[in-house]
Amino acid sequence: MTITMLLGLLENISVIAVIALIIGQLDYFRNIVYGKNNWMRIVILSTLFGFLSVIGTENGLRVNDALANTRIVGAVAGGLIGGPVVGFIAGLIGGIHRYSLGGFTAFACAISTVMNGYLAGIVSTKMNMLRLKWQHIVLIGVTAELIQKVLVLLMAKPFSAALELEVKIAIPTTIMTIAGLLLFTRVFQNLKMMQDQSGALGANLALSIASQTLPHLRTGLNEYSAKKTAELIREMARVDAVAITDREKLLSAKGHELENHVQKETLCAQVAEAVLTHPTGVWCDKDFALPRPPRLKSISAASLYHQNQKIGTLQFYYKTSSSKTSQINEKLVDGLAKLLSVQIELAEIEHQAKMRKQAEVSALQAQINPHFLFNTLGTIMSYCRTDPDT
């Protein structure tokens, strides 16, 4: 019976695992999981993990007018990933569904699902899910199962039937709950690791480009520096086309499709206007309705700043238009634009320092010249009195 139950629960947890792996590949879901905590995040995560809890119940095995299932995996995973509120709501969804199915353990199972989801959320506030080790997950899984089993024994009637049930299902359900939680946390830890690696590579690329463009931007933002900068960015970032503008005109455009476009000035000017008027200074339009070259499908652009004032734009053009690449490209152009803005600021500071030194030298010269003149005249006057011939 134990082996049969383990196999049945393994099938149960496999369904949940497949769903976790599928949704984990979605950019939107990853942004929700690792994004700012707001009401939309809470609603989406609560609904998702509540649904997983419901699936755990629906695929459960009937045992003595009760269900052996992996219901609490969804609630506990929701609490660990989303926090106390998500864990509570996900547990509430799973608990209400379990209660609706009836059985002498229905009420105890419903209460335990809510409690476990909320308590897992409390754990997540004390210890970040990404830092949980497998020992922690095992402890959380065992604790969640103990809470459920204690509540069943205390609340389910008759006690003898509850005890007989728990003796039969205790080991299989505990093993599968631990396995399910280990799988969930591993999936989401890997997703976060992939995101961090992607961000690190993007940051390294931006820093490399910035170091290469620094000598050219020492002269400030002009046609020469824009041309050299655009060439380096297109080569190093492998962007299909790059454009740099000031507030009024196109300074440089690199990339075959953009350079040969008859209306490139109009296109870049319209993009610059959209970026410069955007509140965040960053603009991304994957399906823009502009007079664009046929092969360029998406744009990512960001503002260039000087003394907190927008002085121009950095524009990236791509032949692809997927949402995933659009988000990555938007972060790249934003980060690089900020680095280039810092370089422009430094170039201006360096120029002002040189001008200040030159002004100081000129001031000293203005003081020194009359000084020597008066000394020379004083010497002549002295000689006139003491040695006129000399």
VMD Tcl script that draws the C-alpha trace (Angstrom):
set ca {
  {0.00 0.00 0.00}
  {2.84 2.39 0.88}
  {4.63 1.83 -2.45}
  {1.38 2.29 -4.40}
  {0.63 5.49 -2.50}
  {4.16 6.79 -3.07}
  {3.81 6.22 -6.81}
  {0.42 7.92 -6.86}
  {1.70 10.93 -4.94}
  {4.80 11.04 -7.16}
  {2.51 11.39 -10.16}
  {0.69 14.12 -8.27}
  {3.86 16.06 -7.52}
  {5.12 15.54 -11.09}
  {2.13 17.44 -12.48}
  {2.85 20.37 -10.16}
  {6.55 20.22 -11.06}
  {5.84 20.38 -14.79}
  {3.62 23.44 -14.25}
  {6.36 25.10 -12.16}
  {8.97 24.46 -14.86}
  {6.72 25.82 -17.61}
  {5.72 29.02 -15.84}
  {9.30 29.50 -14.70}
  {10.32 30.04 -18.33}
  {7.92 32.96 -18.74}
  {9.59 36.38 -18.49}
  {6.41 37.94 -17.15}
  {6.22 35.44 -14.31}
  {9.89 35.88 -13.40}
  {9.40 39.63 -13.26}
  {6.41 39.13 -10.97}
  {8.27 36.75 -8.64}
  {11.38 38.92 -8.30}
  {9.71 42.29 -8.78}
  {8.37 44.82 -6.29}
  {5.72 43.60 -3.89}
  {2.39 45.19 -4.81}
  {-1.27 44.18 -5.00}
  {-0.91 42.79 -8.54}
  {2.00 40.58 -7.51}
  {0.05 39.34 -4.50}
  {-3.06 38.55 -6.58}
  {-1.14 36.72 -9.33}
  {1.07 34.66 -7.00}
  {-1.81 33.85 -4.65}
  {-3.95 32.67 -7.53}
  {-1.15 30.62 -9.04}
  {-0.08 28.83 -5.86}
  {-3.68 28.42 -4.75}
  {-4.32 26.72 -8.10}
  {-1.33 24.42 -7.53}
  {-2.74 23.56 -4.12}
  {-6.08 22.72 -5.75}
  {-4.32 20.49 -8.29}
  {-2.58 18.70 -5.43}
  {-5.98 17.94 -3.91}
  {-7.67 16.94 -7.16}
  {-4.94 14.41 -7.96}
  {-5.00 12.97 -4.44}
  {-5.66 9.36 -3.52}
  {-8.80 8.27 -1.67}
  {-7.95 6.58 1.63}
  {-10.59 5.76 4.29}
  {-13.00 8.57 3.28}
  {-10.10 11.01 3.17}
  {-7.47 12.18 0.71}
  {-3.73 11.56 0.66}
  {-2.36 14.46 -1.41}
  {0.30 17.12 -1.82}
  {-2.05 20.06 -1.28}
  {0.14 21.89 1.23}
  {3.06 22.03 -1.23}
  {1.34 24.80 -3.21}
  {0.46 26.82 -0.09}
  {3.91 26.45 1.52}
  {5.73 27.22 -1.75}
  {3.52 30.30 -2.17}
  {4.44 31.50 1.32}
  {8.16 30.91 0.80}
  {8.19 32.72 -2.55}
  {5.53 35.40 -2.07}
  {5.48 36.10 1.66}
  {2.83 35.79 4.40}
  {-0.05 37.38 2.49}
  {0.50 35.21 -0.59}
  {0.92 32.12 1.58}
  {-2.27 32.88 3.50}
  {-4.40 33.52 0.41}
  {-2.98 30.54 -1.49}
  {-3.65 28.37 1.58}
  {-7.16 29.80 1.83}
  {-7.89 28.90 -1.80}
  {-6.52 25.39 -1.36}
  {-8.24 25.00 2.01}
  {-11.67 26.07 0.81}
  {-11.43 23.71 -2.13}
  {-10.42 20.82 0.15}
  {-13.27 21.59 2.55}
  {-15.76 21.59 -0.33}
  {-14.87 17.99 -1.16}
  {-16.03 16.79 2.26}
  {-14.80 13.91 4.36}
  {-14.20 13.60 8.08}
  {-10.78 15.34 7.78}
  {-11.99 18.17 5.51}
  {-12.10 20.94 8.13}
  {-8.78 20.00 9.74}
  {-7.06 19.83 6.33}
  {-8.50 23.20 5.32}
  {-7.26 24.88 8.51}
  {-3.83 23.26 8.25}
  {-3.43 24.43 4.64}
  {-4.08 28.05 5.60}
  {-1.79 27.82 8.64}
  {1.06 26.23 6.72}
  {0.88 28.80 3.92}
  {0.95 31.69 6.39}
  {3.72 30.20 8.55}
  {5.85 29.56 5.44}
  {5.40 33.24 4.58}
  {6.63 34.19 8.06}
  {9.70 32.01 7.48}
  {10.36 33.85 4.18}
  {10.46 37.21 6.02}
  {13.13 35.86 8.37}
  {15.13 33.89 5.82}
  {15.16 34.66 2.10}
  {13.96 31.76 -0.03}
  {17.06 32.06 -2.22}
  {19.29 31.33 0.79}
  {17.41 28.27 1.99}
  {19.49 25.09 2.06}
  {18.08 21.64 1.53}
  {18.20 21.02 5.28}
  {15.92 24.02 5.82}
  {13.48 22.77 3.18}
  {13.35 19.32 4.78}
  {12.67 20.91 8.16}
  {9.92 23.11 6.72}
  {8.32 20.13 4.95}
  {8.38 17.94 8.06}
  {7.00 20.78 10.19}
  {4.16 21.46 7.73}
  {3.18 17.79 7.68}
  {3.34 17.58 11.50}
  {1.03 20.59 11.79}
  {-1.44 18.99 9.42}
  {-1.34 15.61 11.13}
  {-1.69 17.06 14.64}
  {-4.72 19.09 13.55}
  {-6.28 16.04 11.91}
  {-5.80 13.99 15.07}
  {-7.19 16.79 17.25}
  {-10.15 17.84 15.10}
  {-11.21 14.87 12.99}
  {-13.82 12.54 14.48}
  {-13.71 9.71 15.26}
  {-10.17 9.78 16.60}
  {-9.59 6.10 15.85}
  {-10.31 6.65 12.15}
  {-8.02 9.71 12.07}
  {-5.23 7.75 13.74}
  {-5.63 4.84 11.35}
  {-5.52 7.24 8.39}
  {-2.37 9.01 9.54}
  {-0.58 5.76 10.22}
  {-1.21 4.75 6.60}
  {-0.33 8.04 4.87}
  {2.19 9.73 7.19}
  {5.40 8.50 5.56}
  {4.35 8.79 1.86}
  {2.81 12.27 2.20}
  {5.77 13.59 4.19}
  {8.27 12.28 1.65}
  {6.36 13.75 -1.29}
  {5.82 17.09 0.45}
  {9.55 17.40 1.09}
  {10.33 16.34 -2.50}
  {7.85 18.87 -3.89}
  {9.23 21.73 -1.81}
  {12.81 20.83 -2.72}
  {11.86 20.85 -6.39}
  {10.02 24.17 -6.18}
  {12.77 26.01 -4.34}
  {15.41 24.58 -6.66}
  {13.51 25.75 -9.73}
  {13.11 29.29 -8.44}
  {16.66 29.51 -7.11}
  {17.95 28.51 -10.56}
  {15.73 31.10 -12.22}
  {17.10 33.81 -9.96}
  {20.66 32.64 -10.60}
  {20.07 32.85 -14.35}
  {18.69 36.36 -13.99}
  {21.64 37.45 -11.89}
  {24.12 35.99 -14.37}
  {22.36 37.72 -17.24}
  {22.44 41.01 -15.35}
  {26.13 40.58 -14.52}
  {26.99 39.93 -18.16}
  {25.02 43.01 -19.20}
  {26.74 45.15 -16.58}
  {30.16 43.86 -17.65}
  {29.38 44.65 -21.29}
  {28.22 48.17 -20.38}
  {31.38 48.83 -18.36}
  {33.59 47.52 -21.19}
  {31.88 49.79 -23.70}
  {32.13 52.74 -21.32}
  {35.87 52.23 -20.84}
  {36.40 52.14 -24.62}
  {34.31 55.26 -25.28}
  {35.86 57.35 -22.50}
  {38.71 58.81 -24.62}
  {36.26 59.97 -27.30}
  {33.77 61.57 -24.90}
  {36.49 63.68 -23.27}
  {35.59 66.35 -25.81}
  {31.90 66.24 -24.80}
  {28.89 65.26 -26.91}
  {29.52 66.29 -30.53}
  {29.50 64.75 -33.98}
  {33.02 63.34 -33.68}
  {32.56 61.77 -30.24}
  {29.09 60.50 -31.21}
  {30.47 58.84 -34.34}
  {33.27 57.04 -32.49}
  {30.95 56.06 -29.63}
  {28.27 54.67 -31.97}
  {30.86 52.61 -33.83}
  {32.19 51.06 -30.62}
  {28.73 50.33 -29.23}
  {27.53 48.65 -32.42}
  {30.64 46.50 -32.60}
  {30.81 45.48 -28.93}
  {27.09 45.17 -28.12}
  {26.24 43.63 -31.50}
  {23.35 45.99 -31.98}
  {21.85 46.05 -35.48}
  {21.92 49.85 -35.58}
  {22.88 52.67 -33.19}
  {21.99 56.34 -33.26}
  {23.08 59.20 -31.02}
  {21.30 62.56 -31.05}
  {21.39 65.81 -29.15}
  {18.17 67.66 -28.39}
  {17.90 69.04 -31.92}
  {19.58 66.81 -34.50}
  {21.08 63.44 -35.33}
  {24.78 63.33 -34.49}
  {25.64 59.85 -35.70}
  {23.93 56.75 -37.10}
  {25.68 53.41 -37.51}
  {24.24 50.26 -39.02}
  {23.57 49.47 -42.66}
  {19.76 49.56 -42.44}
  {19.71 52.86 -40.57}
  {22.54 54.63 -42.40}
  {20.93 53.97 -45.79}
  {17.43 54.87 -44.67}
  {16.30 57.99 -46.55}
  {14.30 59.28 -43.56}
  {16.77 58.40 -40.82}
  {16.87 61.98 -39.50}
  {13.08 62.04 -39.18}
  {12.99 58.61 -37.56}
  {15.72 59.40 -35.03}
  {14.19 62.79 -34.27}
  {10.80 61.21 -33.53}
  {12.39 58.60 -31.29}
  {14.42 61.32 -29.54}
  {11.26 63.33 -28.91}
  {9.52 60.28 -27.43}
  {12.49 59.57 -25.14}
  {13.09 63.15 -24.05}
  {9.42 63.64 -23.15}
  {9.09 60.31 -21.36}
  {9.02 60.68 -17.54}
  {11.65 57.98 -16.94}
  {13.87 58.98 -19.84}
  {13.77 55.39 -21.16}
  {11.58 54.32 -24.08}
  {11.05 50.97 -25.74}
  {8.68 50.26 -28.60}
  {8.89 46.84 -30.25}
  {6.26 47.61 -32.89}
  {6.66 51.30 -33.54}
  {4.56 53.04 -36.18}
  {7.31 55.24 -37.58}
  {8.89 55.53 -41.05}
  {11.30 52.75 -40.21}
  {13.54 50.54 -42.35}
  {11.77 47.28 -43.26}
  {14.22 45.00 -41.41}
  {14.37 46.92 -38.10}
  {11.57 45.68 -35.86}
  {12.18 47.22 -32.44}
  {13.77 50.20 -30.70}
  {15.21 50.76 -27.24}
  {16.33 54.26 -26.34}
  {17.40 56.27 -23.29}
  {18.22 59.86 -22.48}
  {21.71 61.29 -22.06}
  {22.06 63.73 -19.17}
  {24.24 66.67 -18.22}
  {23.69 68.37 -14.86}
  {20.35 66.54 -14.53}
  {19.19 67.97 -17.83}
  {18.40 65.80 -20.87}
  {20.86 66.74 -23.59}
  {20.42 63.91 -26.09}
  {19.52 60.27 -26.66}
  {21.14 56.89 -27.23}
  {19.06 54.72 -29.57}
  {19.36 50.97 -30.30}
  {17.62 49.38 -33.29}
  {17.01 45.63 -33.61}
  {15.79 43.19 -36.23}
  {13.86 41.19 -33.59}
  {10.86 42.18 -31.51}
  {10.32 39.53 -28.80}
  {9.31 40.70 -25.33}
  {12.31 38.94 -23.75}
  {14.92 40.66 -25.90}
  {13.07 43.98 -25.57}
  {13.40 43.92 -21.77}
  {17.08 42.99 -21.92}
  {17.80 45.64 -24.55}
  {15.95 48.28 -22.57}
  {18.09 47.59 -19.50}
  {21.26 47.62 -21.59}
  {20.56 50.94 -23.30}
  {19.47 52.52 -20.00}
  {22.58 51.38 -18.13}
  {24.91 52.37 -20.95}
  {23.25 55.78 -21.36}
  {23.80 56.46 -17.66}
  {27.49 55.53 -17.94}
  {27.93 57.72 -21.00}
  {26.19 60.58 -19.18}
  {28.69 60.25 -16.34}
  {31.53 60.39 -18.86}
  {30.07 63.54 -20.41}
  {29.82 65.07 -16.93}
  {33.44 64.13 -16.19}
  {34.57 65.59 -19.51}
  {32.83 68.85 -18.64}
  {34.38 68.87 -15.17}
  {37.82 68.25 -16.68}
  {37.28 71.05 -19.19}
  {36.19 73.43 -16.46}
  {39.23 72.49 -14.37}
  {41.53 73.29 -17.30}
  {39.76 76.59 -17.90}
  {40.03 77.44 -14.21}
  {43.77 76.75 -14.22}
  {44.19 78.84 -17.36}
  {42.24 81.66 -15.75}
  {44.45 81.48 -12.67}
  {47.60 81.65 -14.82}
  {46.22 84.59 -16.77}
  {45.34 86.38 -13.54}
  {48.88 85.84 -12.23}
  {50.32 87.10 -15.50}
  {48.12 90.19 -15.27}
  {49.51 90.83 -11.77}
  {53.13 90.01 -12.62}
  {53.46 92.17 -15.77}
  {52.74 95.54 -14.06}
  {54.95 94.48 -11.17}
  {57.99 94.00 -13.43}
  {57.15 97.16 -15.35}
  {57.15 99.29 -12.20}
  {60.39 97.65 -11.01}
  {62.06 98.47 -14.33}
  {60.88 102.09 -14.23}
  {62.06 102.42 -10.62}
  {65.50 101.09 -11.60}
  {65.78 103.61 -14.47}
  {64.79 106.44 -12.17}
  {67.46 105.38 -9.69}
  {70.14 105.25 -12.33}
  {69.10 108.71 -13.59}
  {70.04 110.11 -10.22}
  {73.13 108.06 -9.41}
  {74.64 107.19 -12.79}
  {73.02 109.16 -15.64}
  {75.42 107.86 -18.30}
  {74.48 104.26 -17.56}
}
mol new
graphics top color blue
foreach p $ca { graphics top sphere $p radius 0.5 }
foreach p [lrange $ca 0 end-1] q [lrange $ca 1 end] { graphics top cylinder $p $q radius 0.2 }
display resetview
